[in-house]
Amino acid sequence: MNRVNRSVFQRACALLGLAGVAAGAAMTSLPAAAQSGNQQGGQSQNSSQVYQAHLCVTTWTSRTRGIDWAAQLNVQGTTIGKDAVLFYESAFGHFPYPGPHISDNPAYMQRHLAKVAADVAAKIPDPNFSGYAVIDYEFWYPTWSKTPNVPSNLAADARDQDFKADWEDHIRATRPQLIAGLTGEARERALAASYNQAAQKFFLDTLREAKRVRPNAKWGFYGFPSREYYVTLKAFTDRWKAHHDNELGWLLDAVDVHYPNVYQMMRLVEDREPTRNTRENSPAQNAEYILANIREAVRVSRGKPVIAFVHYRYHPNVGRELEGQWVPATSIRQQMELPKQAGAQGVLIWDCIESEQQFRDLQRLITQVAAPAVDPIAVLPGANNSPRLASGSSRTAQPAARATSRPAVAVTRLPNGKIVVSSSKRPTQVANVPPQ
């Protein structure tokens, strides 16, 4: 989840996966149909399985003068739902940025969980809400094996990344008996076990409190199962799958839904072969990456739904030149279509809107590219195994017709603080805008 012109806040807000990705992966090619996202290419899927796209878009309101542009996105007449809520770590409880040594304290957890309950109730006022609820905790990872340790001479409560050093200091100060007399690998194992226990407690207690407040919501953590780009290299995939099997079972068991992401990690090139050892890939390579990640999520899903996060901008891994720029239409179609082919039950469309222009751009991409890609393959709950529109009416228009017609979305700011959103084909809608 990344946007243009990154700042410190944007990187904190952005939903960046923690799997390591670099350039130049050699990937196998796929049939042309799979490259474009066509359902005829690759693994077959159950056409009657529920599959739907959902908006999970937010607005950086401090940059939009309090206008919630995300709320104005118009998906009427499509199968795309508006039933997902995202909780950023900066506004969900008291996230312990310095590391789990901060939350390894009963008084801290009491304050944290009280705020979690208040935050859930405020953002989801309906006690019977049954949509998708996603917790975005990603500043540090809940397993020792994937936790970085960047040297720092700052205090233990500083927002730095010497997580392992801070944890060792914490253990020496609070439970020195755990590592007394231990050296080398034995000491490392003791530190890892205690760190993992504290991290798990923080994640699971947070999840339990959120479920207590809104028990019908479909709760999960963004980015789990984790992402891997090098899906054709056995050394990478073996380590990736072992991590899920051996270290993340506690989290995968606890959530209601698994929320991996399949963001565009490399520059997509369609008019030539990708240049080796650069941050480029072909549609075939990109399709392989998406399919493999969703199949792995399904493998470890315990039969729970897999709903993949998708994003229509380039991930920071691609480099500053393209970071945050809109991806090609082929990438959008792949992100919308291929997860179903691999067994997912839907996708969550993420973005964080910073301006009216970004709102207009995203609305256009949803209307002209995303909806025409997903509507023909969508199967909504109770739809009798046939694609149906979100309004409940059967499809009457062909997707191609909408793809070639660009509706004019008019956005007007009224003096009373309201926004009017209208198009040439739909009646005007007036939506309240939160005060500044």
N, C-alpha and C positions, 0 to 999 in steps of 0.2 A: 504494500500500500504506500505508494510514493507519489510525490507531486513535483511540480516544476519549482526551480529556485529553492533548493533545500536550505533549511536553517536547522539549528539545534532542535527547535521544537518539532519541526517536520520529521526529523529522523526519529524522535521519540514517539511521535504520533503514528509514523508509518509502520505498517505491518510487514516487517521484514523477516523472512524465515532465517533460521540459524544454520541450515545445511551449507557446507562449504561449496562454492561454485566458482570455477575459473573458466578461462576460455580454452577453446580448441578441442572439445570433446569429440572423439570419433564415434559417430552413431550410425546404426544401420538404417538403410532406406526402407520406406513403407510403400504400399500401393498408393497410387495417386489419389484414390478416394479417401484414404485415411489421412493423407497430407492435408486435404482441404477440410477434413472433418466429416465427410460424407459417411453415413452409417454403413455403407456397403464395404468399407475398408477395415480390415482387422477383425478383432474379436466380435462375435455376435453378442447381442444382448436381448433380454426379455422385453419385448415391446410393450408389455402391459405394466411393467414396473413404474411406479410413480417417478416422475422426473420433471422438475420445475426450476426455473431461475427465480431468484429473489433479490431485490435491491437491499444493499447493506451500505448505503452511501451516507457520509456525514458531511458537515459543513464546518469550516474554520470560521466561526461567526465573528471573531474579533477582527477578521480581515474583510468581512462582508457587511459591516455596520449592523450586525445583529440579524441579518436576513438569512433564514435557513433555506438555502437554495435546494438542498437535498430533498426537503419536504415537497418541493414544487415539481420534482421530476414526474412526468406524465407517462404512465404505462397502461392507460386504459385501452381496451381493445387488444391487449396482448395477453400472453399467459404468465407474464412476469409478476411475481407477488411483491407486496410491500409488508412483510411480516417478519422482519429480522431486526435485531437490536444489537449494537456493538458497544462494549464497555472498554474504553481505553484504560490502560493501567494508571494514567495520570488522574483519572476521575472515577476510580472504582476502588473504594476502600482506601487504606493507607499503604500503597505498594512500597515495600522496603527496598528502594533502589540500591542502597549499598550492598545488599545481599541478605540471605536468610539468617545471618547472625543477628540482624535487627529484629526480625519477627520471632526469633527463638526466645520469646518473653511473654508470659501470660497476660500481663497488663497491656502490652502492645497489641496482642491479638484481640483482646477484648475491645479495644478502641477500633481496630481495623474492621472487625466483623460488625460492629454497630454501624459503622459508616457504609459497609457493603449493603446491609439491610436497607439503610436509608437511600442509597444510590439506586438500588434495584427498584424500590417502591416509587421513587421519583421518576425514573426513566420508563418504567413499565407500570403505569397507574392501574391498569386493568388486572385485578387479582386472578382472573381466569385466562390471561394471555397464554396461548399455546403455540406461539411462533418460535423462531430461532433466536437464541440468546448466546452471544459469543463473548468470552472473556479474553481480552488481548493483554496477556502478561508475557513480555518477551525481553525485558532488559537484562535479565539473567535466566539461565536455563536450569531446570529442576533436577539435573543429574550432574554429578561430579565429573563424569567422563567428557562431557561437552561444555564444561565451564571454563572460560578463559581465566588467565591470571596475569594481568598487565601490571607490572611493578608501579607502585605509587607510594609516596611518603606522606599522603594526606591522612587525616584522622579516620577512624573506623566508620564514622557515620557520613563520610564523604561519598558523593555520587561518582566514584571511580570504578575501575574494573579489576582490582586486585582481590577478587572474590575468594580465592583459595587461601591467600595469605590472611585476609581478614577472618576467615573461618578458623584457621589454625590459631590465631591470636585469641579468638573467642573461646575455643575449647581449652586453651591453656589457662584462661582466666576463670572459666566456669566449671569445667569438668576435666581437670588435668589428668585424672586417673585413666581416662580413655586412651591416652597416648604415652603414659608414663613408661619409660624403659623401652619404647618401641623406636625402631629406626627403619630406614629404607622402605621396602614394599609393605611391610607390616604397618608402619606408621601411616603410609598413604591409604591403605585399606581402611584403617580405623577412621581417618579423617573423611574418607569418601562415604563410609557407611553413616556417620553421624550427620554429614552435610545432606545426604540424600533423604535421611529421615526428617530433618528439619524442613527441607524444601517440599517434600511430599505433604507434610502436615500443613504448611501454609497453603499450598494449592488446594488440597482436599477440604480443609476447613472452610476456605473461601467458597468453594463449589457447593458444599453442603448448606452454607448459609444462604447462598443465592437460590438454591433449590427450595429451601424452606419458605422463603418469601414468595416465590413464584413457582410453585411445584409443577405446573403444567407446561412451562416453557421447556424448550429443547436445548439444554445447556451443554456447552463444550468450550474448549480452549482453542483459540486461533493457532494454526500452524502445527497441530498434532493430528495424525502422525507427521513426522518431520519430512522435509523435502530432500530429494537427491537429484542432481542434474545428470551425473555420469551414469546413466542407467544401463549402459551397455558394457561397462567395465566391472568385471566380477569382484575385484577387490573392494570397490566402492559399494556395490550392492550387497555383498555379504556383510560388510560392517554395518550398513544401514539397516538391514533386516534384523541382524543380531541385536542391534540397539533397541528396536521395537520389541523384540521377543523377550529380551533379558532385562531391560531397564525401564520400559515404559508401561508395562502391563497394569500397574496400579492406576495410572491415569486413564488409559484406554478402557479399563473396566468401569471407572467411575462416571464418565461422561455419558450423556444421552446421544450425542451426535459427534462424529469425527469431522473436523474442519481443516483439512490440509489446504495448501495453496499450490496453484500451478501458474504462477506469474511468468511473464515473458522475460527470461533471464539473459537472452542473447539477442543481438540485432538480427531480425528475420530478413533474409535476402531471398528474393524469388526470381530474379532475372539472371542469376549466375550461380556457380558453386561457391559456398562459403570459403573465405580465405582461411587456410589452416593456421592454428595457433593465434587466432584472433577471437574477439567476442562476437562471433557471427554463427548463425545456424540456418539450416534450410527448413522449409515446411515439413519435410519428412523427419528430420532430426527433432524438430519441435514437437511433432505429433508423438514420436517415440517417448520423449520426456514426459509429456502429459499422460499418456496411456499408462506408462510404467508407474508413475506416482499414484495414480488413482487405483490401479490394480493392487499396489502394495497397501494402500489405505483400506481397500476392501478386504484384503487378506487378513489384516489384523483387526477388523471392525467388530468382531464378536457378534455379527449379525445386525449391528446398529447402522443407521443411515450414514452415508458418507456424502457430505455437502462441501464441495470444493470452492475455495475463494478464487475468484478471477478478477483481473485488473486490466484495464485497457491502456495502461501506460507502461513504459519500459521500467524494469527494476534497476536500482542503482548499480547492480553488477555490470550492466552493459557499458558503463562509463559516463562521464559528465556530459558528453556531447548529446546523448540521447536520453539520459536519465529523466524520467517524468514526462517524456514526450508521448503522444498517442501512438499506439502500435498499429500496424497495417490491419486491414479488414480480415485478411487470412488468419491472423493470430486471434482476433476476436471470435471468428467462426470456430476455430479449433477449440478455444477455451469454452465455448458454449456447447459444442456438440460432442467432443471426444470424451468428456467425463461420463456421459451416459453409456457410451460404447464400452467403457472399462468397468461399469457396474455402479457408478454413483447414482444417487437419487436427486441430484440437483446441483446448482451452483449458487454462490452468493456473489453478486456484483459489488465490488468495493471501489470507493474513491473518497477523497476528501476535497470538497469544492472550496476554492478560495476566491472566486470571482464570478460575476455574471457571465463572462465569456466562457469560462470553464463549464458552467452550467449548460450554456447553449451547446457547446461542443459535445458534452456527455449526452445530452438529450438527443442530439442528432445521431450519435453512434448507437444509442439504444434503439431508436426508432428505425434507422435505416440498415443497421447491420446485425445487432444482437438479437432483437426480437424476430426478424425474419429467419435467423439461424435456429433459434430455439423453439419457436412456436410450432413448427411442423412435427417436432419430436417430443413435445411436452405431453406428459400424461399427469393430469391433476388428480388429487384424491377424489374418489367417487365419480370419475369421468367415464366409467364403463370401458376402460382400456382403449379409449380413442383420444387423440389430442383435442383439448378444449381450451377456450379462452378463459382468462382469469375471471371474467364476469359471469361465466357459466354458459354462455351461448356458444354454439358450435361455430367453427371457422367457416366463413363464407367468402373471404377474400383470399387470393393467392399471395403467398409471401413475396413473390417477385414483384407484384404490383406495388406493394408498399416499399420495397427496396429501391425502386426506381423513382418513386415520388417523394420529394423532400418536403414534408409539411412545414409551414411557416409557424414557428412557435413564438407567440408574442408575449413579452413579459413587461408588465407595466407596474411601476411603483406608485401607489396612491398616497395622497396627503395624510390619510388616517393610519398609515403604517401597514397597509395590506398590500399584497402582491396579487395581481391578476395574471393568470396563466391561461392562454387560449391558443387555439390553432384553427386553421381554416376548415377542419373537418369535425371539430369537437366544440361543444358549448363552452363558454367561458366559465372558469372556476375561480373562486376567490378563496384564498387561504390566509389564515391569520399568521402574522409574523411575530416571533417572540420579541419583546422589547429589548433595547440595547442594555 
